[in-house]
Each structure stands twice: as structure tokens, then as C-alpha cells.
Amino acid sequence: MKKMECDVAVVAAGLSGLAASIAAAEEGLRVITLEKSKVTGGAASMGMGPLAIGTRHQANVGYNLTPDDAFLKHMHWSHWMVDARLVYDYYRKSASTIEWLEDMGVEFVYRNTTLYTPSRMRSYAEPERTCHAVKPADGGRLGPRVAARMTKAMTERAVELGVNILTETPGKKLIMEDGRIAGVLAAAADGEELEVRAGAVILATGGFGDNPEMIKEFTGLTWGKDLFSFRIPGNVGDGIKMAWEVGAAHGDIRLDLMYQIPDNTNHFNLEGAFRQPMLWVNKLGERFMPEDCLANTCTTGNAINRQPGHTCFAIMDTALLKHYKKRGIDIFGIQGPDVFDHFDEEAGQALETGYPYFVKADTIEELCEKAGIDLPGLRATLEQYNADCDNGGFDSVFNKDRQFMRPIRKGPFYSLQSFPGAYGSFGGIKINYKTEAVNEDGYPIKGLYAVGTDACDIYGDTYPFILGGNTMAFCLNSGRMAAENAAAYLRSLG
Ligand SMILES: Cc1cc2nc3c(=O)[nH]c(=O)nc-3n(C[C@H](O)[C@H](O)[C@H](O)COP(=O)(O)OP(=O)(O)OC[C@H]3O[C@@H](n4cnc5c(N)ncnc54)[C@H](O)[C@@H]3O)c2cc1C
């Protein structure tokens, strides 16, 4: 068995693990970071950027939300079912974390795009302007994956500070001695067992979004049947299980729920084309929400999740397709404004390859049969919906904005089926406001810290788009907090 020694061992080099590693090294601690995959960065490499409150970017545009304001909004959102002190400390730290990242060379683009979107169609009716997107490389478009530049800069900073990042080296088991953490066992890249002796261990393994069994156990959803979520390879709940093994209590466990179509990356524009306020029905053919409110992917995910079969269908007819091709989209999503320019190509591809979630049909009967929608139910819905459209556009079911009341009459008809999705999981290891893993009685397991997704149960039942950029920000700030608290703990040991 190989043996190594350090002050702090960080298990994983995703976003929270990198933050913890850098902050621990800045405290003057010797840090070894164990990373399961070949590369660092984890899920964060797919996103846009973190929340912060009270930054100079916000001050520059006269936006003055305070951490206290955000804290109260957050606590009302979560119905005070979460750790208030952890949330408060996190928001107070968030602005300094942006400066900390900027000192590493990360650049941010701070924009207030929500002001140009009608309130009912925003991700949240009254969103705060908290997200700081990472600036794309020269000429790049602001969108998914820009945050990879942040994790790259963080990795470089960690290396510069002397953090020993061991890739392809998964952490396996915590070492406890005399009632406190003494290190972690890992599998080295060459397969040999590795013992890393450390006074403190910070777990940051990114949750269990890639573990269908844990997803089934804790949410009841079956991946590939009624859940089509992102699966970041290797995020299978290792850190959570390691902490539970040494007596950490279970935190609240959920999915970072949203909605999506299966295999969405291969049908990217098709998905964007249907994420519009057209007619949306469940398997019974019934409407279940005003379609102009579906821009918030998380709350729409909740709505879809409670439908029969956890699924729904967006439907348009030829006239509506023609309208969208000519006039463009109503709701702007991550897919961008030009999704209908790609409609024929992607629809043709989906039909050719037999993608079962997209249907083109000459009649409503054929549509229902192919898609699996109840025909009498859809017929009744269409009768009402089309009559409402003819009647000045007053939506008698949900009062959807009348500008989106467009009848569905003229074949061919098209439908696309959506399901709950998720960015990943939330929570697992119960922590206190110092990010220490705690036992059932609330006492810390000495020397053990958990950060990021492994410990993130601060939202209640739904991710708060009201304060966007929240998951990355929690990862960054909890990582920093854990490192600072671990340093204080190690100093207290003398
Ligand atoms: C498509 C997408 C877009 C997103 N966009 C945003 C956004 O714009 N803003 C936002 O706030 N949030 C966003 N998120 C969420 C955010 O990216 C995540 O919440 C965050 O990256 C999670 O950080 P983490 O450190 O907990 O886990 P990760 O960054 O996923 O890191 C986990 C790491 O643990 C490693 N690992 C696993 N097991 C072990 C082990 N046993 N030993 C060692 N290493 C291990 C993995 O290889 C991985 O590197 C997005 C997520 C997705 C999927």
C-alpha cells in the first residue's frame, strides 16, 4: 500500500473540491486532492456561472440587493426548512468569492437580461439579478459550458499553490482514529491502494446524479423511464456513503429537478422549438399548467412530475409551426432564438432515426395513437382550447396570455414528449453552518467536512431560480468555508 501525508485531504476536484483545495492551500495547509476522473472540474464545466450578492458588478449598474435581503428571500422560498445560519454565512461570503475568483484570472459577464422579458415568462416572476456568468473565450457566445474557463483557472491556481491533485484516484473510505478523522483510503491510478493520512478530510464528490439505484431509492423515479437527467460520470454518491459509514446523519435528499426530453443533446433545437407557450397536455389529454409559465424549468419539472406517468406533450399544428418559423420564438431558452431555423432538419432526423418522443401525424387520432395520449381527452381539450382561441383568446382554463392562444386545427400535427430531468442530486450528508459533517445528535464528526452537492440541502423542495446561480455559488462558498474551518480546527489541535 502506498502512503502519503498532508494536513487536509480533499476528496474530488470538481467545483467545490477545487474551491476547498485552493482555500486550504491559501491557509498554508498541505493539501492532497483525490480526483476520480482523468480531469478536474466536474459538472461545473457544463454551466454558466455562480450567484453573488453585493459585487462591484452589481454596484456598477445600481443594483443593490443585500445579503440580508437575499437571505430572507431564500428562507421564505425554502419555508425555513433549511439551515438558516449556513445560508446566511454563504450569502455574506458570496461577493468576496467573485473577487477571489477574479484574482485567479476568472472574468465575469454581469447582465440584466430579465428586464427585457415579460414577467410571466421569466424563469421566475421576480428574479434577482444574482448570476455572474463566466466570460466566454474571445468570440464565444454566452451559454452552456462557459464555466469550464473558471474550473480551468481554479485548477491552475491550485497547482500553483502546491496542491497535489491526483487524478484517476478515487477516495474509497475514511480513516477514523480515536473518534476523529485521520485520513482517507483511495485507489491510486495504477490500481494500488493508497493511504492518505490527514488531520481533516473535505468530501466534495458531487452527489449521486450518475447512480440510478440511489435515485430510485431516494426519489422513486426510474432513470430512462420517467427521469432523463444529466449524469456526470462518476458522481455516484461515493462521498455520501463514506460519510454515512462513519456516522454522519442523512441530510435532506432530492434531485435538482427540471424538465427535458430524452437524449436532449442530440435534439437540442427541437427541444427549444417546443418549449414555447403552445398547447401542453398530459397523457389524459388534459392541460395542467398555463403554458406561458413554463420558462422556469424547475417548477415546470415539478408540474410534469406530478402528471400520470410523469410525462407531458407539447403540441403544435402546421399553422402554428408556420407562425413560429416566420415570427420566431416566444420564450427564449438556453437553445437560443433560432431554433425554428433548424426545425425541419432536426424533425426529419428524429423521424428518420425513429426517435420515439417526437411524433408527426396527419390527424389527431394518429397523433394520439403514436404518442400515447388519450384521444377523447385530447379531443375535449382541443374543442375547449380552440373555442377559447376563437373567443378573443380568453383562456377559460388558465387565463394564459391571450397572445399565445393559437388554435390547433390543421394537420400535420407535431408533438414532443417531456419528462422530469435533473442537473444532478441535492444533499445527502448532514452538515452544520461550519460545513462539518454531523451525527444524528448534531455533533460534528471531528475533522470531517462536506461541501457542494454532497451536502447541499439548503433549498427546500425546489431550486430557487429567484436567486439564480445558486448551486455553483453554494459549491464555491461551502468549499471555501470548509477549508477555513478545517484550518481553524487543525490549529486548535496544536
Ligand atoms: C448542464 C448543467 C448546467 C449547469 N449550470 C449551472 C449554472 O449555470 N449555475 C449554477 O449555479 N449551477 C449550474 N449547474 C450545477 C453546478 O454545475 C453543480 O451544482 C456544481 O458543479 C456541483 O459541484 P460539485 O463540486 O458538488 O460537484 P462536481 O463539480 O460535479 O464535482 C464532483 C467531482 O467528484 C469527482 N468524484 C466523484 N466520486 C469521487 C471519488 N470517490 N473520489 C474522488 N473524486 C470523485 C467527480 O469525478 C467530479 O470531478 C449546472 C449543472 C449542469 C449539469
The ligand as a MOL file (V3000), in Angstrom:
LIG
                    3D

  0  0  0     0  0            999 V3000
M  V30 BEGIN CTAB
M  V30 COUNTS 53 58 0 0 0
M  V30 BEGIN ATOM
M  V30 1 C -25.6990 21.1470 -17.6370 0
M  V30 2 C -25.5090 21.8020 -16.3060 0
M  V30 3 C -25.5110 23.1880 -16.2440 0
M  V30 4 C -25.3740 23.8300 -15.0120 0
M  V30 5 N -25.3520 25.1970 -14.9730 0
M  V30 6 C -25.2350 25.8290 -13.7930 0
M  V30 7 C -25.1540 27.2590 -13.7280 0
M  V30 8 O -25.1050 27.9490 -14.7410 0
M  V30 9 N -25.1100 27.8430 -12.4950 0
M  V30 10 C -25.1280 27.1000 -11.3460 0
M  V30 11 O -25.1170 27.6770 -10.2500 0
M  V30 12 N -25.1350 25.7510 -11.3770 0
M  V30 13 C -25.1840 25.1050 -12.5750 0
M  V30 14 N -25.1730 23.7360 -12.6130 0
M  V30 15 C -24.9800 22.9900 -11.3750 0
M  V30 16 C -23.4980 23.0310 -10.9510 0
M  V30 17 O -22.6740 22.8520 -12.0650 0
M  V30 18 C -23.2370 21.9500 -9.9340 0
M  V30 19 O -24.1190 22.1480 -8.8620 0
M  V30 20 C -21.8110 22.0030 -9.3900 0
M  V30 21 O -20.8710 21.9560 -10.4180 0
M  V30 22 C -21.5670 20.8350 -8.4690 0
M  V30 23 O -20.2890 20.9550 -7.9260 0
M  V30 24 P -19.7080 19.7990 -7.0100 0
M  V30 25 O -18.3700 20.1920 -6.6170 0
M  V30 26 O -20.6970 19.4660 -5.9580 0
M  V30 27 O -19.6680 18.5450 -7.9830 0
M  V30 28 P -18.9040 18.4020 -9.3710 0
M  V30 29 O -18.4220 19.7140 -9.8780 0
M  V30 30 O -19.7620 17.5810 -10.2580 0
M  V30 31 O -17.6210 17.5820 -8.9700 0
M  V30 32 C -17.6880 16.2880 -8.4440 0
M  V30 33 C -16.3520 15.6340 -8.6950 0
M  V30 34 O -16.2560 14.4860 -7.8560 0
M  V30 35 C -15.4900 13.5200 -8.5290 0
M  V30 36 N -15.6740 12.2640 -7.7800 0
M  V30 37 C -16.7710 11.5110 -7.6400 0
M  V30 38 N -16.5310 10.4920 -6.8040 0
M  V30 39 C -15.2520 10.6020 -6.3970 0
M  V30 40 C -14.4220 9.8500 -5.5290 0
M  V30 41 N -14.8440 8.7400 -4.9150 0
M  V30 42 N -13.1470 10.2630 -5.3200 0
M  V30 43 C -12.6640 11.3570 -5.9590 0
M  V30 44 N -13.4090 12.1010 -6.8130 0
M  V30 45 C -14.6960 11.7290 -7.0070 0
M  V30 46 C -16.0410 13.5980 -9.9340 0
M  V30 47 O -15.1880 12.9800 -10.8570 0
M  V30 48 C -16.1500 15.1230 -10.1040 0
M  V30 49 O -14.9530 15.6450 -10.6340 0
M  V30 50 C -25.2730 23.0700 -13.8300 0
M  V30 51 C -25.2560 21.6710 -13.9000 0
M  V30 52 C -25.3610 21.0380 -15.1210 0
M  V30 53 C -25.3420 19.5400 -15.1740 0
M  V30 END ATOM
M  V30 BEGIN BOND
M  V30 1 1 1 2
M  V30 2 1 2 3
M  V30 3 2 2 52
M  V30 4 2 3 4
M  V30 5 1 4 5
M  V30 6 1 4 50
M  V30 7 2 5 6
M  V30 8 1 6 7
M  V30 9 1 6 13
M  V30 10 2 7 8
M  V30 11 1 7 9
M  V30 12 1 9 10
M  V30 13 2 10 11
M  V30 14 1 10 12
M  V30 15 2 12 13
M  V30 16 1 13 14
M  V30 17 1 14 15
M  V30 18 1 14 50
M  V30 19 1 15 16
M  V30 20 1 16 17
M  V30 21 1 16 18
M  V30 22 1 18 19
M  V30 23 1 18 20
M  V30 24 1 20 21
M  V30 25 1 20 22
M  V30 26 1 22 23
M  V30 27 1 23 24
M  V30 28 2 24 25
M  V30 29 1 24 26
M  V30 30 1 24 27
M  V30 31 1 27 28
M  V30 32 2 28 29
M  V30 33 1 28 30
M  V30 34 1 28 31
M  V30 35 1 31 32
M  V30 36 1 32 33
M  V30 37 1 33 34
M  V30 38 1 33 48
M  V30 39 1 34 35
M  V30 40 1 35 36
M  V30 41 1 35 46
M  V30 42 1 36 37
M  V30 43 1 36 45
M  V30 44 2 37 38
M  V30 45 1 38 39
M  V30 46 1 39 40
M  V30 47 2 39 45
M  V30 48 1 40 41
M  V30 49 2 40 42
M  V30 50 1 42 43
M  V30 51 2 43 44
M  V30 52 1 44 45
M  V30 53 1 46 47
M  V30 54 1 46 48
M  V30 55 1 48 49
M  V30 56 2 50 51
M  V30 57 1 51 52
M  V30 58 1 52 53
M  V30 END BOND
M  V30 END CTAB
M  END
